[in-house]
């Protein structure tokens, strides 16, 4: 492997770094190279913009998820219903 610094990302790599950055998992170097990529790539700029909008919308939504116990009860009820239906 060469010791050269990699400044150019392919689009799939840039999108991966964009996703990592949304969750605060991207390194400083990844963020810098992502921004360089975004300077010349319209498609990845759109992906990044849409990604930011999606994350913002989800945070604002205040969605309440079921707790583990409720999910397990629903799973048991569903399996019970499936068994009853397959017997008939």
N, CA, C and O atoms as a CHARMM CRD file, in Angstrom:
* protein
*
  352
    1    1 UNK  N      0.84400  -1.17700   0.00000 PROA 1      0.00000
    2    1 UNK  CA     0.00000   0.00000   0.00000 PROA 1      0.00000
    3    1 UNK  C      0.88700   1.23700   0.00000 PROA 1      0.00000
    4    1 UNK  O      1.92500   1.26600   0.66100 PROA 1      0.00000
    5    2 UNK  N      0.48900   2.22000  -0.71600 PROA 2      0.00000
    6    2 UNK  CA     1.29300   3.43100  -0.82400 PROA 2      0.00000
    7    2 UNK  C      1.15200   4.30200   0.41600 PROA 2      0.00000
    8    2 UNK  O      0.14500   4.24100   1.12100 PROA 2      0.00000
    9    3 UNK  N      2.16500   5.10600   0.67100 PROA 3      0.00000
   10    3 UNK  CA     2.15100   6.00400   1.82300 PROA 3      0.00000
   11    3 UNK  C      1.53900   7.35700   1.48200 PROA 3      0.00000
   12    3 UNK  O      1.52500   8.25900   2.31900 PROA 3      0.00000
   13    4 UNK  N      1.03100   7.50700   0.25600 PROA 4      0.00000
   14    4 UNK  CA     0.43500   8.78000  -0.14200 PROA 4      0.00000
   15    4 UNK  C     -0.85200   9.02500   0.64100 PROA 4      0.00000
   16    4 UNK  O     -1.57300   8.09000   0.98900 PROA 4      0.00000
   17    5 UNK  N     -1.11900  10.28100   0.90700 PROA 5      0.00000
   18    5 UNK  CA    -2.34200  10.65700   1.59700 PROA 5      0.00000
   19    5 UNK  C     -3.49400  10.58500   0.59800 PROA 5      0.00000
   20    5 UNK  O     -3.40500  11.11500  -0.51000 PROA 5      0.00000
   21    6 UNK  N     -4.56000   9.93300   0.99900 PROA 6      0.00000
   22    6 UNK  CA    -5.69900   9.75900   0.11000 PROA 6      0.00000
   23    6 UNK  C     -6.66000  10.93800   0.27000 PROA 6      0.00000
   24    6 UNK  O     -7.29400  11.08900   1.31400 PROA 6      0.00000
   25    7 UNK  N     -6.76500  11.76400  -0.75700 PROA 7      0.00000
   26    7 UNK  CA    -7.64900  12.92500  -0.71900 PROA 7      0.00000
   27    7 UNK  C     -8.93400  12.70800  -1.50700 PROA 7      0.00000
   28    7 UNK  O     -9.90300  13.44200  -1.31400 PROA 7      0.00000
   29    8 UNK  N     -8.95800  11.73600  -2.37100 PROA 8      0.00000
   30    8 UNK  CA   -10.10600  11.52200  -3.24400 PROA 8      0.00000
   31    8 UNK  C    -10.88400  10.30100  -2.78100 PROA 8      0.00000
   32    8 UNK  O    -10.32200   9.21800  -2.61600 PROA 8      0.00000
   33    9 UNK  N    -12.18600  10.48800  -2.57300 PROA 9      0.00000
   34    9 UNK  CA   -13.09100   9.39700  -2.22400 PROA 9      0.00000
   35    9 UNK  C    -13.89500   9.02000  -3.45700 PROA 9      0.00000
   36    9 UNK  O    -14.16500   9.86600  -4.31000 PROA 9      0.00000
   37   10 UNK  N    -14.27400   7.76600  -3.55300 PROA 10     0.00000
   38   10 UNK  CA   -15.32300   7.37900  -4.48500 PROA 10     0.00000
   39   10 UNK  C    -16.64100   7.75900  -3.81500 PROA 10     0.00000
   40   10 UNK  O    -16.68900   7.95700  -2.60100 PROA 10     0.00000
   41   11 UNK  N    -17.68700   7.85900  -4.59200 PROA 11     0.00000
   42   11 UNK  CA   -18.97700   8.30400  -4.04400 PROA 11     0.00000
   43   11 UNK  C    -19.49700   7.37500  -2.94400 PROA 11     0.00000
   44   11 UNK  O    -20.03400   7.84900  -1.94300 PROA 11     0.00000
   45   12 UNK  N    -19.34300   6.06100  -3.11900 PROA 12     0.00000
   46   12 UNK  CA   -19.84500   5.15800  -2.07800 PROA 12     0.00000
   47   12 UNK  C    -19.07900   5.33300  -0.77000 PROA 12     0.00000
   48   12 UNK  O    -19.65800   5.21400   0.30900 PROA 12     0.00000
   49   13 UNK  N    -17.78000   5.61400  -0.86100 PROA 13     0.00000
   50   13 UNK  CA   -16.99500   5.89000   0.34700 PROA 13     0.00000
   51   13 UNK  C    -17.43200   7.21100   0.98400 PROA 13     0.00000
   52   13 UNK  O    -17.54100   7.31900   2.20600 PROA 13     0.00000
   53   14 UNK  N    -17.67900   8.20800   0.14000 PROA 14     0.00000
   54   14 UNK  CA   -18.11600   9.51200   0.64400 PROA 14     0.00000
   55   14 UNK  C    -19.46300   9.38200   1.35600 PROA 14     0.00000
   56   14 UNK  O    -19.66900   9.98400   2.41000 PROA 14     0.00000
   57   15 UNK  N    -20.36800   8.60800   0.79100 PROA 15     0.00000
   58   15 UNK  CA   -21.67400   8.41100   1.42900 PROA 15     0.00000
   59   15 UNK  C    -21.52900   7.68300   2.76600 PROA 15     0.00000
   60   15 UNK  O    -22.24500   7.98300   3.72100 PROA 15     0.00000
   61   16 UNK  N    -20.61600   6.74400   2.82900 PROA 16     0.00000
   62   16 UNK  CA   -20.36800   6.03000   4.08100 PROA 16     0.00000
   63   16 UNK  C    -19.83300   6.98800   5.14600 PROA 16     0.00000
   64   16 UNK  O    -20.27200   6.94800   6.29600 PROA 16     0.00000
   65   17 UNK  N    -18.89900   7.83500   4.77100 PROA 17     0.00000
   66   17 UNK  CA   -18.34900   8.81400   5.71500 PROA 17     0.00000
   67   17 UNK  C    -19.42800   9.81400   6.12300 PROA 17     0.00000
   68   17 UNK  O    -19.47900  10.23600   7.27900 PROA 17     0.00000
   69   18 UNK  N    -20.28100  10.19000   5.18900 PROA 18     0.00000
   70   18 UNK  CA   -21.39800  11.08500   5.50400 PROA 18     0.00000
   71   18 UNK  C    -22.28200  10.45700   6.57900 PROA 18     0.00000
   72   18 UNK  O    -22.67300  11.12500   7.53600 PROA 18     0.00000
   73   19 UNK  N    -22.59200   9.17800   6.42100 PROA 19     0.00000
   74   19 UNK  CA   -23.40200   8.47200   7.42200 PROA 19     0.00000
   75   19 UNK  C    -22.68200   8.43400   8.77200 PROA 19     0.00000
   76   19 UNK  O    -23.29500   8.66600   9.81400 PROA 19     0.00000
   77   20 UNK  N    -21.38200   8.14300   8.74800 PROA 20     0.00000
   78   20 UNK  CA   -20.60200   8.11700   9.98900 PROA 20     0.00000
   79   20 UNK  C    -20.60400   9.48300  10.66500 PROA 20     0.00000
   80   20 UNK  O    -20.71300   9.57700  11.88800 PROA 20     0.00000
   81   21 UNK  N    -20.48400  10.53400   9.87100 PROA 21     0.00000
   82   21 UNK  CA   -20.45300  11.88900  10.41400 PROA 21     0.00000
   83   21 UNK  C    -21.78400  12.23800  11.08100 PROA 21     0.00000
   84   21 UNK  O    -21.80500  12.93800  12.09300 PROA 21     0.00000
   85   22 UNK  N    -22.88900  11.75500  10.52300 PROA 22     0.00000
   86   22 UNK  CA   -24.20800  12.02000  11.10600 PROA 22     0.00000
   87   22 UNK  C    -24.29200  11.47200  12.53200 PROA 22     0.00000
   88   22 UNK  O    -24.97200  12.04300  13.38400 PROA 22     0.00000
   89   23 UNK  N    -23.60100  10.36700  12.78100 PROA 23     0.00000
   90   23 UNK  CA   -23.63500   9.72800  14.09700 PROA 23     0.00000
   91   23 UNK  C    -22.38700  10.01600  14.91700 PROA 23     0.00000
   92   23 UNK  O    -22.11400   9.33800  15.90700 PROA 23     0.00000
   93   24 UNK  N    -21.62600  11.03200  14.49700 PROA 24     0.00000
   94   24 UNK  CA   -20.42800  11.48200  15.21400 PROA 24     0.00000
   95   24 UNK  C    -19.34600  10.40000  15.29900 PROA 24     0.00000
   96   24 UNK  O    -18.61400  10.32400  16.28600 PROA 24     0.00000
   97   25 UNK  N    -19.25200   9.56300  14.25800 PROA 25     0.00000
   98   25 UNK  CA   -18.25900   8.48400  14.24200 PROA 25     0.00000
   99   25 UNK  C    -17.13200   8.70800  13.23200 PROA 25     0.00000
  100   25 UNK  O    -16.21000   7.89600  13.15100 PROA 25     0.00000
  101   26 UNK  N    -17.19300   9.77900  12.47300 PROA 26     0.00000
  102   26 UNK  CA   -16.16500  10.03200  11.46100 PROA 26     0.00000
  103   26 UNK  C    -14.97900  10.76100  12.08400 PROA 26     0.00000
  104   26 UNK  O    -15.13600  11.62400  12.94800 PROA 26     0.00000
  105   27 UNK  N    -13.80200  10.39000  11.62300 PROA 27     0.00000
  106   27 UNK  CA   -12.58500  11.06400  12.10200 PROA 27     0.00000
  107   27 UNK  C    -12.47500  12.44400  11.45200 PROA 27     0.00000
  108   27 UNK  O    -13.17200  12.73600  10.48000 PROA 27     0.00000
  109   28 UNK  N    -11.61400  13.27000  11.98400 PROA 28     0.00000
  110   28 UNK  CA   -11.39700  14.59900  11.42200 PROA 28     0.00000
  111   28 UNK  C    -10.92800  14.48700   9.97600 PROA 28     0.00000
  112   28 UNK  O    -11.40000  15.22600   9.11200 PROA 28     0.00000
  113   29 UNK  N    -10.00200  13.56800   9.70800 PROA 29     0.00000
  114   29 UNK  CA    -9.49500  13.40300   8.35600 PROA 29     0.00000
  115   29 UNK  C    -10.60400  12.96600   7.39900 PROA 29     0.00000
  116   29 UNK  O    -10.66800  13.45000   6.26900 PROA 29     0.00000
  117   30 UNK  N    -11.46800  12.06600   7.83300 PROA 30     0.00000
  118   30 UNK  CA   -12.58400  11.63600   6.98500 PROA 30     0.00000
  119   30 UNK  C    -13.50400  12.82400   6.66900 PROA 30     0.00000
  120   30 UNK  O    -13.96900  12.97400   5.53900 PROA 30     0.00000
  121   31 UNK  N    -13.76000  13.66100   7.67300 PROA 31     0.00000
  122   31 UNK  CA   -14.62000  14.82900   7.45100 PROA 31     0.00000
  123   31 UNK  C    -13.98400  15.79000   6.45900 PROA 31     0.00000
  124   31 UNK  O    -14.67000  16.34000   5.59700 PROA 31     0.00000
  125   32 UNK  N    -12.67500  15.99400   6.57600 PROA 32     0.00000
  126   32 UNK  CA   -11.97500  16.90200   5.65700 PROA 32     0.00000
  127   32 UNK  C    -12.05700  16.37100   4.22500 PROA 32     0.00000
  128   32 UNK  O    -12.39300  17.11600   3.30500 PROA 32     0.00000
  129   33 UNK  N    -11.75200  15.09600   4.03900 PROA 33     0.00000
  130   33 UNK  CA   -11.78500  14.53800   2.68800 PROA 33     0.00000
  131   33 UNK  C    -13.21100  14.48700   2.14800 PROA 33     0.00000
  132   33 UNK  O    -13.42000  14.62200   0.94200 PROA 33     0.00000
  133   34 UNK  N    -14.19300  14.29200   3.02800 PROA 34     0.00000
  134   34 UNK  CA   -15.59100  14.34200   2.58900 PROA 34     0.00000
  135   34 UNK  C    -15.92000  15.73000   2.05500 PROA 34     0.00000
  136   34 UNK  O    -16.52700  15.85700   0.99100 PROA 34     0.00000
  137   35 UNK  N    -15.53000  16.75800   2.77500 PROA 35     0.00000
  138   35 UNK  CA   -15.81800  18.12700   2.32600 PROA 35     0.00000
  139   35 UNK  C    -15.12800  18.43100   0.99900 PROA 35     0.00000
  140   35 UNK  O    -15.68900  19.13500   0.15900 PROA 35     0.00000
  141   36 UNK  N    -13.93200  17.91400   0.80300 PROA 36     0.00000
  142   36 UNK  CA   -13.25200  18.09100  -0.48600 PROA 36     0.00000
  143   36 UNK  C    -14.05900  17.40600  -1.58700 PROA 36     0.00000
  144   36 UNK  O    -14.25400  17.97300  -2.66200 PROA 36     0.00000
  145   37 UNK  N    -14.52500  16.19300  -1.31900 PROA 37     0.00000
  146   37 UNK  CA   -15.33000  15.45300  -2.29600 PROA 37     0.00000
  147   37 UNK  C    -16.61800  16.21900  -2.61800 PROA 37     0.00000
  148   37 UNK  O    -17.03600  16.28200  -3.77400 PROA 37     0.00000
  149   38 UNK  N    -17.23900  16.79600  -1.59200 PROA 38     0.00000
  150   38 UNK  CA   -18.50400  17.50100  -1.79400 PROA 38     0.00000
  151   38 UNK  C    -18.34400  18.76300  -2.64400 PROA 38     0.00000
  152   38 UNK  O    -19.31300  19.23900  -3.23500 PROA 38     0.00000
  153   39 UNK  N    -17.13300  19.30000  -2.70500 PROA 39     0.00000
  154   39 UNK  CA   -16.88500  20.49000  -3.52400 PROA 39     0.00000
  155   39 UNK  C    -17.16600  20.19100  -5.00100 PROA 39     0.00000
  156   39 UNK  O    -17.69900  21.04100  -5.71300 PROA 39     0.00000
  157   40 UNK  N    -16.81200  18.99900  -5.45600 PROA 40     0.00000
  158   40 UNK  CA   -16.94700  18.69300  -6.87800 PROA 40     0.00000
  159   40 UNK  C    -18.00600  17.65000  -7.21700 PROA 40     0.00000
  160   40 UNK  O    -18.16200  17.31900  -8.39200 PROA 40     0.00000
  161   41 UNK  N    -18.73400  17.12400  -6.25200 PROA 41     0.00000
  162   41 UNK  CA   -19.70600  16.06400  -6.54600 PROA 41     0.00000
  163   41 UNK  C    -21.12800  16.49400  -6.15900 PROA 41     0.00000
  164   41 UNK  O    -21.47300  16.53600  -4.97800 PROA 41     0.00000
  165   42 UNK  N    -21.93200  16.80600  -7.15600 PROA 42     0.00000
  166   42 UNK  CA   -23.32200  17.22400  -6.91900 PROA 42     0.00000
  167   42 UNK  C    -24.15900  16.11200  -6.28400 PROA 42     0.00000
  168   42 UNK  O    -24.96200  16.37200  -5.38800 PROA 42     0.00000
  169   43 UNK  N    -23.97500  14.89400  -6.73900 PROA 43     0.00000
  170   43 UNK  CA   -24.78400  13.78400  -6.24200 PROA 43     0.00000
  171   43 UNK  C    -24.54800  13.56800  -4.73900 PROA 43     0.00000
  172   43 UNK  O    -25.49900  13.35100  -3.98900 PROA 43     0.00000
  173   44 UNK  N    -23.31400  13.62500  -4.31200 PROA 44     0.00000
  174   44 UNK  CA   -23.01500  13.42600  -2.89200 PROA 44     0.00000
  175   44 UNK  C    -23.44600  14.62600  -2.04400 PROA 44     0.00000
  176   44 UNK  O    -23.79600  14.47100  -0.87400 PROA 44     0.00000
  177   45 UNK  N    -23.41900  15.82300  -2.64000 PROA 45     0.00000
  178   45 UNK  CA   -23.95600  16.98500  -1.90900 PROA 45     0.00000
  179   45 UNK  C    -25.44300  16.79200  -1.65000 PROA 45     0.00000
  180   45 UNK  O    -25.93400  17.08900  -0.56200 PROA 45     0.00000
  181   46 UNK  N    -26.16300  16.28900  -2.66400 PROA 46     0.00000
  182   46 UNK  CA   -27.59600  16.03000  -2.49800 PROA 46     0.00000
  183   46 UNK  C    -27.81700  14.93900  -1.45700 PROA 46     0.00000
  184   46 UNK  O    -28.70400  15.06300  -0.61200 PROA 46     0.00000
  185   47 UNK  N    -27.02100  13.87200  -1.50900 PROA 47     0.00000
  186   47 UNK  CA   -27.13700  12.78900  -0.53200 PROA 47     0.00000
  187   47 UNK  C    -26.92600  13.33100   0.88100 PROA 47     0.00000
  188   47 UNK  O    -27.68000  13.00100   1.79700 PROA 47     0.00000
  189   48 UNK  N    -25.90700  14.15600   1.05300 PROA 48     0.00000
  190   48 UNK  CA   -25.60200  14.72700   2.36200 PROA 48     0.00000
  191   48 UNK  C    -26.74200  15.62100   2.84600 PROA 48     0.00000
  192   48 UNK  O    -27.14900  15.55100   4.00600 PROA 48     0.00000
  193   49 UNK  N    -27.25000  16.45800   1.94700 PROA 49     0.00000
  194   49 UNK  CA   -28.36100  17.34600   2.29300 PROA 49     0.00000
  195   49 UNK  C    -29.58700  16.54200   2.71800 PROA 49     0.00000
  196   49 UNK  O    -30.22200  16.85700   3.72400 PROA 49     0.00000
  197   50 UNK  N    -29.92100  15.49800   1.94700 PROA 50     0.00000
  198   50 UNK  CA   -31.06800  14.64500   2.27600 PROA 50     0.00000
  199   50 UNK  C    -30.84700  13.90900   3.59300 PROA 50     0.00000
  200   50 UNK  O    -31.78100  13.73800   4.37700 PROA 50     0.00000
  201   51 UNK  N    -29.61500  13.47400   3.83400 PROA 51     0.00000
  202   51 UNK  CA   -29.27300  12.76200   5.06000 PROA 51     0.00000
  203   51 UNK  C    -29.45900  13.66800   6.28200 PROA 51     0.00000
  204   51 UNK  O    -29.98700  13.24100   7.30800 PROA 51     0.00000
  205   52 UNK  N    -29.02100  14.91400   6.15700 PROA 52     0.00000
  206   52 UNK  CA   -29.17900  15.88400   7.24800 PROA 52     0.00000
  207   52 UNK  C    -30.66200  16.14700   7.50200 PROA 52     0.00000
  208   52 UNK  O    -31.09800  16.21700   8.65200 PROA 52     0.00000
  209   53 UNK  N    -31.43100  16.29000   6.42700 PROA 53     0.00000
  210   53 UNK  CA   -32.86600  16.54900   6.55100 PROA 53     0.00000
  211   53 UNK  C    -33.56900  15.35800   7.22900 PROA 53     0.00000
  212   53 UNK  O    -34.41800  15.55600   8.09800 PROA 53     0.00000
  213   54 UNK  N    -33.22300  14.14400   6.83900 PROA 54     0.00000
  214   54 UNK  CA   -33.82400  12.94500   7.43200 PROA 54     0.00000
  215   54 UNK  C    -33.50700  12.85200   8.92000 PROA 54     0.00000
  216   54 UNK  O    -34.40000  12.59900   9.72800 PROA 54     0.00000
  217   55 UNK  N    -32.25700  13.05200   9.28600 PROA 55     0.00000
  218   55 UNK  CA   -31.85700  12.99200  10.69300 PROA 55     0.00000
  219   55 UNK  C    -32.59100  14.05000  11.50500 PROA 55     0.00000
  220   55 UNK  O    -33.05300  13.77400  12.61200 PROA 55     0.00000
  221   56 UNK  N    -32.69900  15.24000  10.97100 PROA 56     0.00000
  222   56 UNK  CA   -33.39500  16.32300  11.65700 PROA 56     0.00000
  223   56 UNK  C    -34.87200  15.99300  11.85500 PROA 56     0.00000
  224   56 UNK  O    -35.42600  16.22700  12.92900 PROA 56     0.00000
  225   57 UNK  N    -35.49900  15.45600  10.83100 PROA 57     0.00000
  226   57 UNK  CA   -36.91700  15.09700  10.90600 PROA 57     0.00000
  227   57 UNK  C    -37.15700  14.01300  11.94900 PROA 57     0.00000
  228   57 UNK  O    -38.12000  14.08200  12.71300 PROA 57     0.00000
  229   58 UNK  N    -36.29600  13.02800  11.97900 PROA 58     0.00000
  230   58 UNK  CA   -36.43900  11.94100  12.95000 PROA 58     0.00000
  231   58 UNK  C    -36.26800  12.46600  14.37200 PROA 58     0.00000
  232   58 UNK  O    -37.01000  12.06900  15.27100 PROA 58     0.00000
  233   59 UNK  N    -35.29700  13.35400  14.58400 PROA 59     0.00000
  234   59 UNK  CA   -35.09100  13.91200  15.92200 PROA 59     0.00000
  235   59 UNK  C    -36.28800  14.73600  16.37300 PROA 59     0.00000
  236   59 UNK  O    -36.65300  14.69900  17.54800 PROA 59     0.00000
  237   60 UNK  N    -36.90000  15.47300  15.46500 PROA 60     0.00000
  238   60 UNK  CA   -38.04400  16.31400  15.79800 PROA 60     0.00000
  239   60 UNK  C    -39.32500  15.51100  16.02900 PROA 60     0.00000
  240   60 UNK  O    -40.25400  16.00900  16.66500 PROA 60     0.00000
  241   61 UNK  N    -39.38600  14.30100  15.53200 PROA 61     0.00000
  242   61 UNK  CA   -40.62600  13.53200  15.53700 PROA 61     0.00000
  243   61 UNK  C    -41.05400  13.03100  16.91700 PROA 61     0.00000
  244   61 UNK  O    -42.23100  12.73900  17.12600 PROA 61     0.00000
  245   62 UNK  N    -40.12300  12.92900  17.85100 PROA 62     0.00000
  246   62 UNK  CA   -40.42100  12.41800  19.19600 PROA 62     0.00000
  247   62 UNK  C    -41.12800  11.06300  19.16400 PROA 62     0.00000
  248   62 UNK  O    -42.08100  10.83500  19.90900 PROA 62     0.00000
  249   63 UNK  N    -40.66700  10.18800  18.31900 PROA 63     0.00000
  250   63 UNK  CA   -41.24800   8.85300  18.20000 PROA 63     0.00000
  251   63 UNK  C    -40.95100   8.06700  19.46400 PROA 63     0.00000
  252   63 UNK  O    -39.81900   8.05000  19.94600 PROA 63     0.00000
  253   64 UNK  N    -41.95900   7.42800  19.98800 PROA 64     0.00000
  254   64 UNK  CA   -41.81000   6.57500  21.16600 PROA 64     0.00000
  255   64 UNK  C    -41.80500   5.12200  20.69900 PROA 64     0.00000
  256   64 UNK  O    -42.72900   4.68000  20.01600 PROA 64     0.00000
  257   65 UNK  N    -40.78000   4.39800  21.06200 PROA 65     0.00000
  258   65 UNK  CA   -40.66700   2.98900  20.68600 PROA 65     0.00000
  259   65 UNK  C    -41.19200   2.11100  21.81300 PROA 65     0.00000
  260   65 UNK  O    -41.19300   2.49500  22.98300 PROA 65     0.00000
  261   66 UNK  N    -41.63200   0.93300  21.42900 PROA 66     0.00000
  262   66 UNK  CA   -42.08900  -0.01700  22.44100 PROA 66     0.00000
  263   66 UNK  C    -40.90600  -0.53500  23.25000 PROA 66     0.00000
  264   66 UNK  O    -39.80100  -0.68500  22.72800 PROA 66     0.00000
  265   67 UNK  N    -41.14600  -0.80000  24.50900 PROA 67     0.00000
  266   67 UNK  CA   -40.08000  -1.39000  25.31500 PROA 67     0.00000
  267   67 UNK  C    -39.95000  -2.87700  24.98300 PROA 67     0.00000
  268   67 UNK  O    -40.80500  -3.45000  24.30800 PROA 67     0.00000
  269   68 UNK  N    -38.89100  -3.48000  25.45700 PROA 68     0.00000
  270   68 UNK  CA   -38.57700  -4.86600  25.12900 PROA 68     0.00000
  271   68 UNK  C    -39.70100  -5.81600  25.55400 PROA 68     0.00000
  272   68 UNK  O    -40.03200  -6.74800  24.82000 PROA 68     0.00000
  273   69 UNK  N    -40.28500  -5.58800  26.72500 PROA 69     0.00000
  274   69 UNK  CA   -41.33800  -6.46900  27.23400 PROA 69     0.00000
  275   69 UNK  C    -42.56700  -6.44800  26.31800 PROA 69     0.00000
  276   69 UNK  O    -43.14000  -7.49700  26.02200 PROA 69     0.00000
  277   70 UNK  N    -42.96300  -5.27000  25.87600 PROA 70     0.00000
  278   70 UNK  CA   -44.11500  -5.16100  24.96900 PROA 70     0.00000
  279   70 UNK  C    -43.83500  -5.87200  23.64500 PROA 70     0.00000
  280   70 UNK  O    -44.70900  -6.55000  23.10500 PROA 70     0.00000
  281   71 UNK  N    -42.62000  -5.71700  23.12600 PROA 71     0.00000
  282   71 UNK  CA   -42.26100  -6.37300  21.87300 PROA 71     0.00000
  283   71 UNK  C    -42.32800  -7.89300  22.01400 PROA 71     0.00000
  284   71 UNK  O    -42.82100  -8.58400  21.12300 PROA 71     0.00000
  285   72 UNK  N    -41.83400  -8.40400  23.12700 PROA 72     0.00000
  286   72 UNK  CA   -41.87500  -9.84900  23.35500 PROA 72     0.00000
  287   72 UNK  C    -43.31200 -10.35100  23.45600 PROA 72     0.00000
  288   72 UNK  O    -43.63700 -11.40700  22.91500 PROA 72     0.00000
  289   73 UNK  N    -44.17400  -9.60500  24.14400 PROA 73     0.00000
  290   73 UNK  CA   -45.58900  -9.99300  24.23800 PROA 73     0.00000
  291   73 UNK  C    -46.25000 -10.00700  22.86300 PROA 73     0.00000
  292   73 UNK  O    -47.01200 -10.92100  22.54800 PROA 73     0.00000
  293   74 UNK  N    -45.96100  -8.99700  22.04700 PROA 74     0.00000
  294   74 UNK  CA   -46.52000  -8.95800  20.69700 PROA 74     0.00000
  295   74 UNK  C    -46.02900 -10.13600  19.86500 PROA 74     0.00000
  296   74 UNK  O    -46.79200 -10.71800  19.09300 PROA 74     0.00000
  297   75 UNK  N    -44.76600 -10.48300  20.02100 PROA 75     0.00000
  298   75 UNK  CA   -44.19800 -11.60700  19.28300 PROA 75     0.00000
  299   75 UNK  C    -44.88000 -12.91500  19.67300 PROA 75     0.00000
  300   75 UNK  O    -45.19300 -13.74000  18.81500 PROA 75     0.00000
  301   76 UNK  N    -45.10700 -13.09800  20.97900 PROA 76     0.00000
  302   76 UNK  CA   -45.78600 -14.31100  21.45900 PROA 76     0.00000
  303   76 UNK  C    -47.20300 -14.39500  20.91400 PROA 76     0.00000
  304   76 UNK  O    -47.64800 -15.45700  20.47800 PROA 76     0.00000
  305   77 UNK  N    -47.91800 -13.25700  20.94200 PROA 77     0.00000
  306   77 UNK  CA   -49.29200 -13.23400  20.42900 PROA 77     0.00000
  307   77 UNK  C    -49.32700 -13.52300  18.92900 PROA 77     0.00000
  308   77 UNK  O    -50.20600 -14.24300  18.45600 PROA 77     0.00000
  309   78 UNK  N    -48.37700 -12.96700  18.18300 PROA 78     0.00000
  310   78 UNK  CA   -48.31400 -13.20300  16.74700 PROA 78     0.00000
  311   78 UNK  C    -48.03200 -14.67900  16.46200 PROA 78     0.00000
  312   78 UNK  O    -48.69000 -15.28400  15.61600 PROA 78     0.00000
  313   79 UNK  N    -47.06400 -15.25500  17.16200 PROA 79     0.00000
  314   79 UNK  CA   -46.75400 -16.67800  16.96300 PROA 79     0.00000
  315   79 UNK  C    -47.93900 -17.55200  17.32500 PROA 79     0.00000
  316   79 UNK  O    -48.19800 -18.54900  16.65100 PROA 79     0.00000
  317   80 UNK  N    -48.66200 -17.19700  18.37700 PROA 80     0.00000
  318   80 UNK  CA   -49.85400 -17.93900  18.76400 PROA 80     0.00000
  319   80 UNK  C    -50.91500 -17.87000  17.67600 PROA 80     0.00000
  320   80 UNK  O    -51.52500 -18.88600  17.34200 PROA 80     0.00000
  321   81 UNK  N    -51.14000 -16.69300  17.12500 PROA 81     0.00000
  322   81 UNK  CA   -52.12400 -16.51800  16.05700 PROA 81     0.00000
  323   81 UNK  C    -51.72400 -17.28900  14.80300 PROA 81     0.00000
  324   81 UNK  O    -52.57700 -17.85900  14.12200 PROA 81     0.00000
  325   82 UNK  N    -50.43900 -17.30600  14.50300 PROA 82     0.00000
  326   82 UNK  CA   -49.95600 -18.04500  13.31800 PROA 82     0.00000
  327   82 UNK  C    -50.20200 -19.53000  13.50100 PROA 82     0.00000
  328   82 UNK  O    -50.65000 -20.20700  12.57600 PROA 82     0.00000
  329   83 UNK  N    -49.91100 -20.03700  14.68700 PROA 83     0.00000
  330   83 UNK  CA   -50.13600 -21.47100  14.94800 PROA 83     0.00000
  331   83 UNK  C    -51.61800 -21.81700  14.84400 PROA 83     0.00000
  332   83 UNK  O    -51.97200 -22.83900  14.25700 PROA 83     0.00000
  333   84 UNK  N    -52.48400 -20.98300  15.40300 PROA 84     0.00000
  334   84 UNK  CA   -53.92700 -21.22900  15.34800 PROA 84     0.00000
  335   84 UNK  C    -54.42800 -21.20600  13.91700 PROA 84     0.00000
  336   84 UNK  O    -55.28600 -22.00600  13.54500 PROA 84     0.00000
  337   85 UNK  N    -53.90100 -20.29800  13.11300 PROA 85     0.00000
  338   85 UNK  CA   -54.32400 -20.18600  11.71700 PROA 85     0.00000
  339   85 UNK  C    -53.84200 -21.37300  10.90700 PROA 85     0.00000
  340   85 UNK  O    -54.56700 -21.85900  10.03900 PROA 85     0.00000
  341   86 UNK  N    -52.63800 -21.84900  11.16900 PROA 86     0.00000
  342   86 UNK  CA   -52.09200 -22.96500  10.39000 PROA 86     0.00000
  343   86 UNK  C    -52.75500 -24.27500  10.75800 PROA 86     0.00000
  344   86 UNK  O    -52.75600 -25.20100   9.94700 PROA 86     0.00000
  345   87 UNK  N    -53.32400 -24.38800  11.95500 PROA 87     0.00000
  346   87 UNK  CA   -54.01100 -25.61300  12.37200 PROA 87     0.00000
  347   87 UNK  C    -55.36700 -25.72400  11.66700 PROA 87     0.00000
  348   87 UNK  O    -55.78500 -26.82200  11.29800 PROA 87     0.00000
  349   88 UNK  N    -56.04200 -24.61000  11.48300 PROA 88     0.00000
  350   88 UNK  CA   -57.38100 -24.61400  10.87600 PROA 88     0.00000
  351   88 UNK  C    -57.32400 -24.78500   9.42200 PROA 88     0.00000
  352   88 UNK  O    -58.36300 -24.80900   8.76300 PROA 88     0.00000
